[in-house]
Amino acid sequence: MSVESLAVIGGGVIGLAVARRAAQAGLAVRVHREAAPPLGHERSEQGDRFKGASWVAGGMLAPRSEGWPGEDQLLTIGIESLRLWHGGFLDGLPDDVVTARETLVVAVDRADAADLRTVADWLAAQGHPVVATTAARDLEPLLAQGIRHGFVAGDELAVDNRKLVVALAAACEELGVSWAGPVGSVEEARTGVDTVVIANGIDAPALWPGLAVRPVKGEVLRLRWRPGCMPVPRRVIRARVHGRPVYLVPRADGVVVGATQYEHGRDTAPSVTGVRDLLDDACEVLPCLGEYELAECSAGLRPMTPDNMPIVGRLDAHTLVATGHGRSGFLLAPWTAERMAAELLVGARV
């Protein structure tokens, strides 16, 4: 039985993607969120209040280059969601939301190269091969000397996470979505609507006890290009640096560097160790970044689950959930929106 009205709890990329998809299907939608995303990239009081994981992210849509042996199911839904990104999810959004259209994954030492071969072999066995290279610097000449081994995922994308959140919010407004403040319970959100979607990340268990979601901290840096510096890379560069993963994601004004990952409760203060490791690893891969401006250090809390799989589906007759996306929130936003639409529009064309 289809529904006519919906309340979405959560104003990050998942909540906004679900709200937009539901509104496109003709539902009356209300989104409960902590604060509106600021218009623009500048840090501001408004930006400081918008502290969701979506605001502190690299924005990579990279199921292959982020994949790891054993995460077969996550790879499958990631590939499916990447097709949705290419297949229409970006329609109606600004062109400059997309900042890169290819991923180059490289290794710094022999052990790192062996790890990349393991990943490439696993991807091939799953039917999603990548293109190996032993001449990575031919693709990105600014890579450090000695970096040769890697692979290319040619269909992967990266988006400016902050521009995308702002664009999705604007698209929701154009579709008639209404906004409301945070709620303390599902029952409060259910007032005046048929169905509620819980999509507020690490806070979901407070609304529905038993959801196995926990916060995992990750630091992210923003490096700003300055006159006289070498140019921003054209593609996403992911690397293993003596066993540690690091990513470099192009932006119009520089590069986003991330990301650490560790359990530290709800602490969102960047640590000296985390920032130092990211800077060291980034400059070991792309030495020219040492001349960029260190524009921002921030940390976000990813909503992680025990098996790294998102929790997306129905909880009861009037409540759905979309949380636990971990490091894949931006990648899986279209897939999640379609799953929610399928549940909401039973018997209708979705």
Backbone torsions as a table, in degrees:
resi	resn	phi	psi	omega
1	MET	NA	124.8	-177.3
2	SER	-78.6	161.8	-179.8
3	VAL	-114.6	165.1	-178.7
4	GLU	-114.4	-19.8	-178.0
5	SER	-140.3	152.2	-169.8
6	LEU	-149.0	139.9	169.0
7	ALA	-114.4	127.3	177.1
8	VAL	-107.8	123.9	177.7
9	ILE	-96.1	108.4	-179.4
10	GLY	128.1	126.2	-177.0
11	GLY	-113.0	24.6	173.5
12	GLY	-86.2	-166.8	-174.2
13	VAL	-62.2	-36.4	-179.5
14	ILE	-69.8	-50.2	179.9
15	GLY	-60.0	-41.7	-179.6
16	LEU	-69.5	-37.8	177.9
17	ALA	-64.7	-41.6	177.9
18	VAL	-65.3	-44.3	-179.1
19	ALA	-62.3	-44.7	-179.8
20	ARG	-62.4	-44.8	-178.6
21	ARG	-63.1	-41.5	179.5
22	ALA	-66.3	-41.1	178.9
23	ALA	-66.5	-37.2	176.4
24	GLN	-61.2	-30.5	179.2
25	ALA	-84.0	0.2	175.3
26	GLY	98.8	5.5	178.3
27	LEU	-79.5	149.7	169.6
28	ALA	-81.6	122.0	-170.5
29	VAL	-123.7	137.6	172.9
30	ARG	-125.5	132.5	179.7
31	VAL	-111.3	127.8	174.6
32	HIS	-98.4	122.0	-176.9
33	ARG	-142.7	158.9	-179.4
34	GLU	-69.4	-46.1	-177.0
35	ALA	-159.5	156.7	176.4
36	ALA	-76.2	143.8	175.0
37	PRO	-65.6	141.9	178.9
38	PRO	-68.3	150.6	177.8
39	LEU	-85.6	106.9	-178.0
40	GLY	113.6	179.1	-173.5
41	HIS	-102.1	-7.5	-173.7
42	GLU	-68.6	143.2	173.0
43	ARG	-70.7	136.7	-176.8
44	SER	-154.2	172.7	176.3
45	GLU	-58.0	-39.8	179.0
46	GLN	-65.7	-43.2	179.0
47	GLY	-63.0	-38.4	179.2
48	ASP	-64.9	-30.6	179.3
49	ARG	-78.0	-21.1	-180.0
50	PHE	-91.8	85.6	-167.8
51	LYS	-108.5	18.5	179.5
52	GLY	-66.0	162.4	-179.7
53	ALA	-59.3	-27.5	-178.3
54	SER	-65.8	-25.0	-178.5
55	TRP	-82.5	-20.0	-179.2
56	VAL	-117.9	82.6	-174.4
57	ALA	-155.2	159.2	176.6
58	GLY	-83.9	-27.1	179.2
59	GLY	78.1	24.6	179.4
60	MET	-80.0	137.9	175.4
61	LEU	-113.4	79.7	-161.6
62	ALA	-137.3	69.2	-177.5
63	PRO	-65.3	-32.7	-179.7
64	ARG	-76.8	-51.5	-174.0
65	SER	-73.3	-17.4	174.6
66	GLU	-97.0	-3.9	-176.3
67	GLY	-72.4	160.9	178.2
68	TRP	-148.9	139.4	-179.1
69	PRO	-49.9	133.0	-177.1
70	GLY	104.3	-20.9	179.6
71	GLU	-97.1	51.6	-174.1
72	ASP	-63.5	-44.0	-176.7
73	GLN	-68.3	-39.3	177.9
74	LEU	-64.1	-38.8	176.2
75	LEU	-61.1	-43.9	-177.5
76	THR	-60.9	-48.5	-178.9
77	ILE	-72.7	-28.1	176.3
78	GLY	-66.0	-42.6	176.5
79	ILE	-62.9	-42.6	178.6
80	GLU	-61.7	-41.2	-178.8
81	SER	-71.0	-35.7	176.6
82	LEU	-61.0	-38.1	176.2
83	ARG	-61.3	-37.8	178.7
84	LEU	-67.7	-36.7	174.6
85	TRP	-59.1	-47.0	179.3
86	HIS	-70.9	-25.6	-170.3
87	GLY	-93.1	4.4	176.3
88	GLY	146.9	-10.4	-177.7
89	PHE	-62.1	-30.3	-178.9
90	LEU	-81.8	-8.2	-178.2
91	ASP	-57.2	131.5	178.6
92	GLY	85.5	-4.2	178.2
93	LEU	-99.8	156.1	-178.3
94	PRO	-59.9	144.0	-179.0
95	ASP	-61.5	-33.8	-174.7
96	ASP	-78.0	5.0	171.8
97	VAL	-63.2	-37.5	179.5
98	VAL	-82.6	127.9	-177.8
99	THR	-112.8	-12.6	177.9
100	ALA	-158.4	152.3	-176.5
101	ARG	-129.7	27.1	177.1
102	GLU	-167.5	151.6	176.2
103	THR	-121.3	132.5	171.9
104	LEU	-111.2	121.5	179.1
105	VAL	-107.4	127.2	-174.8
106	VAL	-129.9	163.7	179.6
107	ALA	-122.1	141.6	-178.8
108	VAL	-89.7	-41.4	-179.9
109	ASP	-127.2	-178.9	-174.7
110	ARG	-64.4	-39.3	178.5
111	ALA	-64.1	-40.1	177.0
112	ASP	-63.2	-41.3	178.7
113	ALA	-62.5	-38.0	177.7
114	ALA	-64.4	-39.4	176.6
115	ASP	-61.5	-42.6	-179.8
116	LEU	-65.4	-37.2	176.7
117	ARG	-63.8	-37.8	177.3
118	THR	-61.6	-44.8	179.1
119	VAL	-64.7	-45.0	-179.3
120	ALA	-61.6	-40.4	178.6
121	ASP	-65.4	-40.5	178.3
122	TRP	-64.6	-43.3	178.9
123	LEU	-61.1	-42.1	178.5
124	ALA	-63.3	-41.0	179.7
125	ALA	-65.7	-27.4	177.9
126	GLN	-84.5	-1.6	-179.8
127	GLY	85.5	18.6	-179.1
128	HIS	-130.4	65.7	-173.9
129	PRO	-69.1	157.9	174.0
130	VAL	-120.1	167.9	-176.4
131	VAL	-98.5	113.6	-179.2
132	ALA	-75.7	151.5	176.3
133	THR	-142.4	146.9	169.7
134	THR	-115.4	16.2	-179.6
135	ALA	-135.1	55.5	-175.5
136	ALA	-60.2	-32.9	-177.9
137	ARG	-72.0	-16.5	172.4
138	ASP	-68.6	-29.1	178.9
139	LEU	-85.0	-40.9	179.1
140	GLU	-130.4	89.5	-174.4
141	PRO	-60.9	-18.1	-177.9
142	LEU	-84.2	-3.0	174.6
143	LEU	-59.8	153.1	179.2
144	ALA	-61.5	145.4	175.7
145	GLN	-60.6	138.7	-178.3
146	GLY	100.8	-18.0	175.8
147	ILE	-84.3	113.7	-177.1
148	ARG	-125.5	-39.1	-169.7
149	HIS	-88.5	142.5	176.3
150	GLY	175.8	-166.8	173.4
151	PHE	-148.7	161.5	-176.7
152	VAL	-116.8	131.6	170.8
153	ALA	-109.3	97.5	-166.4
154	GLY	-75.2	-17.3	-177.6
155	ASP	-102.9	1.2	-179.2
156	GLU	-76.4	153.1	-177.4
157	LEU	-123.6	166.9	165.7
158	ALA	-135.8	144.1	177.8
159	VAL	-122.8	153.1	171.6
160	ASP	-75.0	106.9	-171.9
161	ASN	-58.1	-39.4	-176.2
162	ARG	-73.5	-41.6	176.4
163	LYS	-62.9	-37.0	-179.1
164	LEU	-66.8	-43.4	178.8
165	VAL	-60.7	-44.5	178.1
166	VAL	-62.5	-42.5	-178.2
167	ALA	-66.6	-40.6	178.2
168	LEU	-65.3	-39.2	177.4
169	ALA	-62.9	-41.6	178.5
170	ALA	-65.1	-40.3	178.2
171	ALA	-63.4	-39.3	177.3
172	CYS	-61.9	-43.6	179.0
173	GLU	-61.1	-41.8	179.3
174	GLU	-62.8	-28.0	179.6
175	LEU	-88.7	2.3	176.5
176	GLY	91.3	10.1	177.1
177	VAL	-64.7	138.6	177.7
178	SER	-103.8	160.3	-176.0
179	TRP	-117.6	147.2	176.2
180	ALA	-147.0	166.5	-178.7
181	GLY	-78.2	179.0	-179.5
182	PRO	-65.0	157.6	179.7
183	VAL	-122.6	157.0	-179.7
184	GLY	-98.5	-6.3	-179.2
185	SER	-158.2	159.7	175.2
186	VAL	-63.7	-37.8	-179.4
187	GLU	-61.4	-38.6	177.8
188	GLU	-62.8	-42.0	179.4
189	ALA	-69.5	-25.8	-174.9
190	ARG	-74.7	-10.3	-179.1
191	THR	-58.7	120.0	174.5
192	GLY	80.9	5.5	179.7
193	VAL	-131.3	163.7	179.0
194	ASP	-80.6	-38.1	-169.3
195	THR	-142.5	151.2	177.5
196	VAL	-121.8	137.8	171.6
197	VAL	-112.2	122.5	176.1
198	ILE	-88.0	113.0	-176.4
199	ALA	-140.8	42.6	-175.3
200	ASN	-109.6	35.1	168.9
201	GLY	57.8	-126.4	-174.0
202	ILE	-67.0	-15.5	-179.7
203	ASP	-89.0	-1.4	-178.0
204	ALA	-59.5	-41.0	-179.8
205	PRO	-61.7	-23.8	177.5
206	ALA	-68.5	-25.8	179.0
207	LEU	-93.0	-26.7	-179.2
208	TRP	-141.2	87.1	-177.6
209	PRO	-55.5	139.7	-179.8
210	GLY	107.9	-17.1	175.5
211	LEU	-67.5	124.9	-173.9
212	ALA	-85.9	71.5	-179.6
213	VAL	-125.3	133.3	179.8
214	ARG	-134.1	154.4	178.1
215	PRO	-81.3	135.5	173.5
216	VAL	-124.9	122.1	-173.3
217	LYS	-76.3	142.7	174.9
218	GLY	-146.6	123.8	177.2
219	GLU	-86.5	144.9	178.8
220	VAL	-136.3	139.7	177.9
221	LEU	-114.7	149.6	172.5
222	ARG	-119.0	118.7	179.6
223	LEU	-107.3	127.4	-174.8
224	ARG	-103.8	131.7	176.1
225	TRP	-63.0	142.7	176.9
226	ARG	-125.0	151.9	176.8
227	PRO	-54.2	133.3	-178.3
228	GLY	96.3	-14.7	178.4
229	CYS	-80.2	160.7	173.4
230	MET	-67.0	153.6	-172.9
231	PRO	-69.1	162.4	176.3
232	VAL	-67.8	138.3	177.6
233	PRO	-61.3	152.8	-176.0
234	ARG	-84.5	-21.9	-177.1
235	ARG	-126.5	165.2	172.1
236	VAL	-67.5	135.1	173.3
237	ILE	-115.8	117.6	172.9
238	ARG	-109.0	146.0	-177.1
239	ALA	-145.7	154.0	164.1
240	ARG	-107.0	124.6	-175.5
241	VAL	-120.0	96.1	-178.1
242	HIS	54.4	41.5	175.9
243	GLY	94.4	-14.6	-179.9
244	ARG	-96.2	134.4	175.8
245	PRO	-82.6	144.3	173.7
246	VAL	-145.3	147.6	175.3
247	TYR	-129.5	148.6	178.5
248	LEU	-125.8	114.5	-172.8
249	VAL	-116.1	122.7	-178.7
250	PRO	-64.0	144.5	168.4
251	ARG	-131.1	166.5	-179.3
252	ALA	-59.1	-31.8	-175.0
253	ASP	-113.3	9.1	-179.0
254	GLY	163.4	-139.7	-173.4
255	VAL	-140.0	139.1	169.8
256	VAL	-97.5	131.7	-179.1
257	VAL	-116.6	129.7	177.0
258	GLY	-158.1	-174.4	-21.2
259	ALA	-139.2	144.1	173.2
260	THR	-72.8	168.8	178.4
261	GLN	-155.8	114.3	177.3
262	TYR	-161.6	160.9	-178.4
263	GLU	-83.6	121.8	178.4
264	HIS	-151.8	39.7	179.2
265	GLY	60.8	-134.2	-179.0
266	ARG	-107.2	22.2	178.0
267	ASP	-70.7	125.3	178.1
268	THR	-118.8	21.7	175.7
269	ALA	-87.4	123.8	176.9
270	PRO	-59.7	136.8	179.2
271	SER	-95.8	152.2	178.3
272	VAL	-59.2	-44.6	-178.8
273	THR	-61.9	-45.6	-178.9
274	GLY	-62.8	-45.3	-179.5
275	VAL	-65.7	-42.8	179.6
276	ARG	-61.0	-44.7	-179.4
277	ASP	-62.6	-42.0	179.6
278	LEU	-63.8	-44.4	179.6
279	LEU	-65.1	-43.7	178.9
280	ASP	-60.3	-46.9	-176.9
281	ASP	-68.8	-40.9	180.0
282	ALA	-61.6	-43.8	-178.2
283	CYS	-74.6	-25.0	174.4
284	GLU	-69.0	-31.0	178.4
285	VAL	-83.6	-45.5	-176.5
286	LEU	-129.9	84.9	-172.5
287	PRO	-55.7	-29.7	-177.1
288	CYS	-64.0	-16.1	179.7
289	LEU	-66.2	-17.4	178.2
290	GLY	-62.6	-18.0	179.4
291	GLU	-94.0	-6.9	179.7
292	TYR	-75.0	164.7	174.2
293	GLU	-82.8	133.1	172.2
294	LEU	-80.9	97.3	-169.0
295	ALA	-88.4	-29.8	-175.5
296	GLU	-160.8	138.5	169.3
297	CYS	-121.0	126.4	179.9
298	SER	-146.5	166.5	178.7
299	ALA	-139.5	140.2	177.8
300	GLY	-123.6	170.9	-178.3
301	LEU	-118.1	108.3	178.7
302	ARG	-77.5	138.3	175.1
303	PRO	-83.7	102.9	-175.1
304	MET	-103.1	153.8	175.9
305	THR	-119.9	164.2	-177.9
306	PRO	-59.4	-33.6	-178.4
307	ASP	-104.7	9.3	-179.6
308	ASN	65.2	11.8	177.1
309	MET	-98.7	140.4	178.6
310	PRO	-67.6	154.9	175.3
311	ILE	-102.1	103.0	-173.6
312	VAL	-134.9	115.6	179.5
313	GLY	162.4	-162.0	-174.7
314	ARG	-97.9	136.4	176.1
315	LEU	-98.8	-40.5	172.9
316	ASP	-154.4	-170.0	-172.8
317	ALA	-61.8	-24.2	-175.2
318	HIS	-125.5	10.8	-176.4
319	THR	-136.9	130.8	175.1
320	LEU	-121.4	164.0	-179.3
321	VAL	-135.2	144.1	175.3
322	ALA	-145.8	90.5	-177.7
323	THR	-151.8	-179.0	177.0
324	GLY	76.2	27.3	-176.4
325	HIS	-79.9	-8.4	175.4
326	GLY	57.0	-128.5	-178.5
327	ARG	-82.1	1.2	-172.0
328	SER	-111.8	21.7	-174.9
329	GLY	-59.7	-46.2	-179.3
330	PHE	-68.9	-44.1	178.5
331	LEU	-57.0	-45.2	-171.1
332	LEU	-91.0	5.2	-179.3
333	ALA	-58.7	-48.0	179.7
334	PRO	-64.6	-42.2	178.7
335	TRP	-59.6	-44.3	179.7
336	THR	-63.9	-43.1	179.8
337	ALA	-60.7	-40.2	179.2
338	GLU	-70.1	-37.6	176.4
339	ARG	-62.7	-42.3	177.8
340	MET	-65.1	-40.8	178.8
341	ALA	-61.7	-40.2	179.1
342	ALA	-62.4	-36.6	178.2
343	GLU	-74.2	-38.0	-175.8
344	LEU	-77.1	-29.6	-171.5
345	LEU	-114.3	45.1	179.4
346	VAL	-57.8	125.7	179.8
347	GLY	85.7	-6.3	179.0
348	ALA	-107.1	162.6	175.0
349	ARG	-75.5	124.0	-177.4
350	VAL	-112.0	NA	NA
